[in-house]
Amino acid sequence: MEFKKKAEAEATIPTSALPDIVFLLLIFFMVTTVFKEFTGLQVTLPEAKQITKLPGKRDVAYIWIDRTSNISIDDKIVDVPQIFEIMWAKRNNPVNPTRVTSLRVDRKVKMGLLSDVQEELRKADCLSVNYSAKPAS
Amino acid sequence: MIKKKKRESEIPTSSLADIAFLVLVFFLLTTTIDVDKGITLTLPAKGEETKIREKNISNILINAEGQVLFDDQPVPVYNIREVVREKLLQNDKLIFSLKTDRETDYEVYVKVLDQVKQGGAKRISIAEPDK
């Protein structure tokens, strides 16, 4: 018995919808991209195991402290007494108020300085802090 | 006068996909998905210092050399986790009060904080260093 041969179907991938897909991806990446606003200071972060993710870059304020005790907020070197004013302004920003303060502190910084900074943060009502750390291997 | 030939005016769309790809690649490369990670802690509000009963407090002191005194017992840093777990079994209302010297390194402080959190402590208080 002979079988009927199937008709040969032309196999082509439809490419007419490709630009649409690409555009969709493009728009996704355009919306999610947050350009770096500042570079911060050179710090070596400590390591820790019990670490949590930060909620997102938009509501986070960063404070850098390097091992020579420079304090930097938004690429400006500041002194400890100035932190209150800056953080208070950030906290009460009507557009996107700071919810979390990320402390990117070098591992050789002394606790006395950090305590002074935290005291300023408490004054400025920035109570949720995150000690930036690298995941320990 | 010779009339100009009527030309069909069309915008070429064949290279549109290429342009879109180029922009896509650009955004793919500049997007940084890496999220910052760290130890989250809530500071007490100003003027919110509360008195806690003595038996519910466990003191952890760190000196300038990075040595740890846990309720008057010297404990190596990597053992804090176990001590915290034991103490929580005895009293689950325990608050761990972390106190450092002004000369203590931040690294040691984070290590101890990490250990206390690994031990399952939910209530951690940060005491101000002595001046």
Interface residues (C-beta under 8 A of the other chain):
Chain A: L18 P19 V22 F23 L25 L26 F29 M30 T32 T33 V34 F35 K36 P46 E47 A48 K49 Q50 I51 T52 K53 L54 K57 V60 V100 S102 L103 V105 D106 R107 K108 V109 K110 M111 G112 L114 S115 Q118 E119 L121 R122 K123 D125 C126 L127 S128 V129 N130 Y131 S132 A133 K134 P135 A136
Chain B: L16 A17 A20 F21 V23 L24 F27 L28 T30 T31 T32 V35 D36 K37 G38 I39 T40 L41 T42 L43 P44 A45 K46 I62 T100 D101 R102 E103 T104 D105 Y106 E107 Y109 V110 K111 L113 D114 K117 Q118 I126 E128 P129
